[in-house]
Amino acid sequence: MPHPHSPTRRPWPLTLVRITGSLIALAALVAGLPLALLRIGTLPAGVPSAGDIGDALMAPDDGHVLFTAITLVCWVLWAWFIASLVVEAAALLRHRTAPRVRGLAAPQRLAAVLLGGLLVLPSATAIAATPATAVAHSATAAPGPSAPHAPTAQKESTHTGPRHTVGATGETVWDLAEHYLGDGRRHAEIRALNPGLPQSATLPAGTVVNLPAEASGVHTDLAAAVPASAETGTSNEKKTEPYTVASGDSLSFIAQKKLGDGDRWRDIYAENKDTIDDPDLIYPGQHVDVPQQEATPAPPAEGKHDQDQDAAPQHERHTPEPDDGSNAAPHHEHQQSDAGGETSQPAPDASQEKTGGQQGHTSAPEREPAAPESAEPTAPHSPTKATPAPHQSSPASDSARASSGQIAAIGGGVLAAALLSAVATRRILQQRRRHRGRRIALPEDGAAATEQNLRTAEAALDTTMLDGALRTAAVHLTAAGRELPPLSAAVIGPREIVLHLTEPAAPVPPFTAAPDALQRWTCPTRGGDLLPQEQTDDVESPYPTLASLGWDQQGHLILLDLENAGHLHLTGADRHRVLRTLALELGASEFADHLTVSAIGPSAPGLREELPERVIEHADVAGARAALRAHHTEQQRALAVMGAPGLRRARTGEETAAAWSPHLLFADADAEDVAGTELEELRQVVADYPRSATALLTTGSGAAALPGAQVVEADTSAGPVTLLLPGTEVEVSCNVQALSDEDYAYALEVLATTRADDVPAAQPVTTPPKAVPDLSQYAPAADEPAAAAVAPPAVAPASPPAQVPSLMAQFAVYEDEPPNEADDQAPAPAGDTKGEDAGGLPTVDEMNEPAPSGSSASAAQHRIPAVHAHVSLLEETPEPSPKPEVAVDTAGDGPVVRMLGPVDIEGARGNIESKRKRTCIELAAWLVLHPNLDHHAVDEAMWPGRDTARKYRNATVSRLRTWLGTDEDGSPFFPPIATTSDARYALAPAVDSDWHRFQRLTAAAAKSPGPHAAAQLRAALELVRGRPFSGVNSRRYAWAEHQAQDMISAIVDASADLAEHCLAQGDPRGALWAATKGLDAAPEMENLYRILFRTYAALGNYDALERAAEKLDTLNMELGVDMEESTAEILAQLSKSA
C-alpha cells in the first residue's frame, strides 16, 4: 500500500536480516553461479554442427553429454535472470516502475524482491505484480466525440494510491473491482475515486483509473505517490500519541478524531504495521500510535470533488481473491455491526457515481442520453463530510439488503448447502441404480427452478468453511485438554466468521480474539489456518445443532446453537414456515454426523418420507416425550460414566461411538395435546442438569408462559426482528429465514426425484439448432418495445460510430440488446472465480494403462473368467478381427466449446485477456446448449436473481464475439443480434461442442455393427477429459447440473459398451482404457469397477485388482452404502480363478 506521509517502521534486526539475505542471494546468483559453472561445468570445445549433435546423442554416453546439456541450461537460466535484474535495476535508478517484459515475469519478480531488500523497499508489490502496469497519472483523451467520455476529470488528481491503465481489449469498472478488490460489487469505490470515468459498456483504451489503496496485484509508482510536501516537510523523527481502540472505531474514524482528517488513516496504519496486519480489522482494546508530526498535505485543487480522495477502508477482514467470484455484498456502513463490534465505511452516494454520458462507442441511433447535469456533484466537499452519520446507509448496502432478501426468500447459506449436498450424494446413488441406456430422474418446472435458486443462494455466501473451522478448533482444544467454549451463535459474513460465546475463553486456531473481548472469536472466511480433513474427521462434531435463524442487515447469516438455547419458541404469522424450514435444514445438516429430528404431528409435513434416516414422527406427545426422555437419560448416564461435567467436555474427550448425537423435538404449542403441562414436562427434560444434546423447538401464538425460552417473532412481512443472542449481551437485527409453502413443497420434490426410478433417455440432439439470419435484410432499430421477446430472431447492423476503441471495434457497431434506461441501474453480475470435480471421491490412479491397441486382434495372455454381462449395440464376434476403417465424425474448423472435462474453448481465432476468459467460456457453454434465447434467459442463467445492467452483459458478449473471431469469409462465429424485441442469441453453425460431437458419435454407434460401433465409441470417449464441467468455480455454472448428469450417464454407458466389446474381442487393454475413461467422468460408478476387475483379471494384474477393490470399498464407505451383490459375486469368482 503506498504511503505518502511516513515510511513503514520495521525493527532494525529484521531490516538487517533482510539486507543481508538479499545481498547473499544476489551475490550467489550473479557471481557464485557462473563461477561454479566455470569450475565444475562442462562445455563443448567449439560450436557443434547438427551432425555432431546427432552423433553425440546416438553414441553411448558416459555422462559427458548430460553434464554438458545441464551446464548449457544453467547458463541460459543465469542469463535470463541477469536480463531481468538489469531491467529492474535500471528502473530503480530512474525511480520508475519496471516494465513487464514478456517472458521475464518470474525472474523480474525475484529481482525486484532482492533489490528491494537491499534498499529496504517494500517487496509486496513486486511479489504480487501483474502485467497490469500502473503509470504516473496524466491526462488521457478518451476516444469518442462526447466530452463527458474523456477522462480529463482525473487530470488534476492527487491520488497517491495504485492506478491501472485500461488495455486494448477494453475493460469495465466491474472487471477492475473484481480483479483488484476481489469483488465486482465494489465497483462503486472505483467510481468514487474516478468521477470522470465514462458510463460506456467498456472503458476506452488508455484510460488511467485510480484504485483504492487496498487493491491487490498492482504496481504502484512510488515516486509519483509521494507529494512534494511529503518529500520536503516531513521530519525523520516523529512523535506519536497512544490511542486505545474503542468499540465501533475504525482507522478513518480515529484519523478524523485525532488528526482532523479521516483520509489520513493511512498514516496511522503505516505507523502501526507491526501490530496491525489488516487496516480493515482492528479490535476494541487494541493500542495504536497516532502520528503527530506530519507535513500538512497540499489542499485540493479548486473544484475538486471528494470522490477523488481515496475511499476509507472497510473495517472487516478481506482477503482479495480475484478469482473467487463472490456474490456477497461488501459491508458499507460506518456503524457497529449487528453481529458484533466491527465497523465499515460507506460507499459514495448515488449522485457521486453518475458521471458522464452513456454508451460512448455505440452508434448514434442507439446512444443513450447522457446523465443530466444535476446528477454530477458541482461543489467541492471537505474530507470530513465523506463519513456519514452512524446509521446512514449507502446504495451498496441497500443493494446488499435487497440481495439478501431475495436469498432469504428461497433459503440460502447453510440450508441451501445442506440440501444440495444431500441431493449430490443421492444422485450418485441414482446413477448407480440407473440401467444402461436410461437416465436418472431430475426435477422439472417449479422444482427445477427451486433447485436453481438454491444453487444461486448457496453461491451468494460461502458457508462451507464454518464446519472445517469449528472442527479445527475442536482438534486444538482436544490436544490442549480443554473443553469446547459455550457457543451462543455464529455469524457468517463474506469475509469472516464470528463466534459469540456465552463465557470468555482463550481462542484457538483458526480463531482469534481481542484480549478484552474473549467472548467474540473471529476467523477469516478465506485463508484460515484449517487442518486437513483427515485430522478433523477424527473429532466429534463440536456444535451439531447450529441452525440458520436468518440474515442481519448486512447480509450476514446468523446461526443459533439450539443445544445452548435449549428451547426456541416461534410466534408470529410465519412461525410454522420458519419451524419447518429449520426442520428441513437440520434434517440435511452437515454440522452433525448424525442427529434426530423428532416431530409431533404435522410440524414438518412430508419430511420423514424424504429424510427417513434423520426424521421421525410421533402421533402424540406421549411417544415424543418418552423418546426425548430416554435419549436424555442415556446421555446423562454416559456423562456420569466418563466423569465429564457436560457435553462440552465430553465432545473433546475419548471416543464414545456417537453417544452425543442430538435429539431435537418439534411441536406446535397451540395443539391440544401439547399445551399446558405437557409442554412444561418437555421443557423440564431439556433443561434438566447436566444438560444433554436435546433441544425443544415450538410454535405458538403467545410466549407469556414460557420463561427461559428464546422467543422469536416470525413475521417476514414486518421486517427484521431484534433479538438478544442467548447468554450474551449482543443484540442482532434479523430477517428470519422462512421457506414459502410452494418452495418447501418444491424442495421436498427435489429430494423425492432422487428416490425415483430411472427414465427413458431423451432423443440426443446431435447438432445444436442455430439461428443466423442474413444481416442485410434487417434495418437498424433504435428502441426496444416494452413487450418481452418471443418471436423468431432478427439481426440488424447499426450505423458505425465515429470512433470505437479496443480490439472489439469490428463488432462494437452492433448492440447486443436494445437500449433500456431501466437496465442501467445497479450492476451485479456474479464474479468468477474452486473446482467441481469428484468432490473428494477417490479415483483409480492405477488405471494409467496405454490407450487401446490399434487392432482388436491382440489376444490376451489370460482367458476371461466366465462372467456374463450385457453387451448393448455391439455385435458378438467369436474371433478377434482387425479394427475396420470407418468414417468417424471429425471436428470442423470452427471453435469448439469443450464441456466433457474442464470447460474451455478450443480453436478461437481472436484474442482475450486471460483474466476475462472464464465468464466468456461460461457464456459460450450456455449458448451452445441453449441457443435462440433472449437476454432475459441469459441474465437468469449467468447472473441469476440480479438486476444485471445491460452494459455488463453486453461487455461479456462483445468479448466473447471478439475472442471467437471470424471464419475465412469474415463472418463472425458469434453473430450480432437485431436491436428489436425478438432478438435472440445464437452461435454460428460452425461453432461446435464436444458434447454434441459425442452425441453424434454414440448415435452413429447405435446404428452400426459391432466393429464399426467400437470405432465410433472409441472416438466419442477420446473427447472425455474428466468429469463434465469440472475445474470451474463452485459459485458458477449453477445452470449446468442437469446437463452434467445427462452427460455423465451417456459417458458411463459408452464406456461400459466399449469395454464389454473389447473384453468380448480379447482386448483387455482396450477395455481398461474404456473403463478408465468412464471412471474419469464418474469415479463413483460401481458397474465400471466390475468391468475393471474383470479387465485386471484378464491381464493377470491381481495386485491392481486388489487396489481397485480397496478404492471401491473406501468410496462406498464415504457414500455410506454397501457393496452391491453383483460386485461381491464377481470378486468372489475372480478370487477363485486367481
Secondary structure, 3 states (H helix, E strand, C coil): CCCCCCCCCCCHHHHHHHHHHHHHHHHHHHHHHHHHHHHHCCCCCCCCCHHHHHHHHHCCCCCHHHHHHHHHHHHHHHHHHHHHHHHHHHHHHCCCCCCCCCCCHHHHHHHHHHHHHHCCCCCHHHHCCCCCCCCCCCCCCCCCCCHHHCHHHHCCCCCCCCEEECCCCCECHHHHHHHHCCCHHHHHHHHHHCCCCCECCCECCCCEEECCCCCCCCCCCHHHHCCHHHHHHCCCCCCEEEEECCCCCCHHHHHHHHHCCHHHHHHHHHHCCCCCCCCCCCCCCCEEEEECCCCCCCCCCCCCCHHHCCCCCCCCCCCCCCCCCCCCCCCCCCCCCCCCCCCCCCCCCHHHHCCCCECCCCCHHHCCCCCCHHHCCCCCCCHHHHCCCCCCCCHHHHHHHHHHHHHHHHCCCHHHHHHHHHHHHHHHHHHHHCCCCEECCCCCHHHHHHHHHHHHHHHHCCCHHHHHHHHHHHHHHHHCCCCCCCEEEEEECCCEEEEEECCCCCCCCCCECCCCCCCEEEEECCCCCCCCHHHHCCCCCCCCCEEEEEECCCCCEEEEEHHHHCEEEEECCCHHHHHHHHHHHHHCCCCCCCCEEEEECCCCCCHHHHCCCCEEEECCHHHHHHHHHHHHHHHHHHHHHHCCCCHHHHCCCCCCCCCCCCEEEEEECCCCCCCCHHHHHHHHHHHCCCCCCEEEEEECCCCCCCCCCEEEECCHHHCCEEEECCCCCCEEEEEECCCCHHHHHHHHHHHHHCCCCCEECCCCCCCCCCCCCCHHHCCCCCCCCCCCCCCCCCCCCCCCCCCCCCHHHHCCCCCCCCCCHHHCCCCCCCCCCCCCCCCCCCCCCCCCCCCCCCCCCCCCCCCCCCCCCCCCCCCCCCCCCCCCCCCCCCCCCCCEEECCCECEEECCCCCCCHHHHHHHHHHHHHHHHCCCECHHHHHHHHCCCCCCCHHHHHHHHHHHHHHHCECCCCCECCCCCCCCCCCCECCCCCCEEHHHHHHHHHHHHHCCCHHHHHHHHHHHHCCCCCCCCECCCCCCCHHHHHHHHHHHHHHHHHHHHHHHHHHHCCCHHHHHHHHHHHHHHCCCCHHHHHHHHHHHHHHCCHHHHHHHHHHHHHHHHHHCCCCCHHHHHHHHHHHHHC
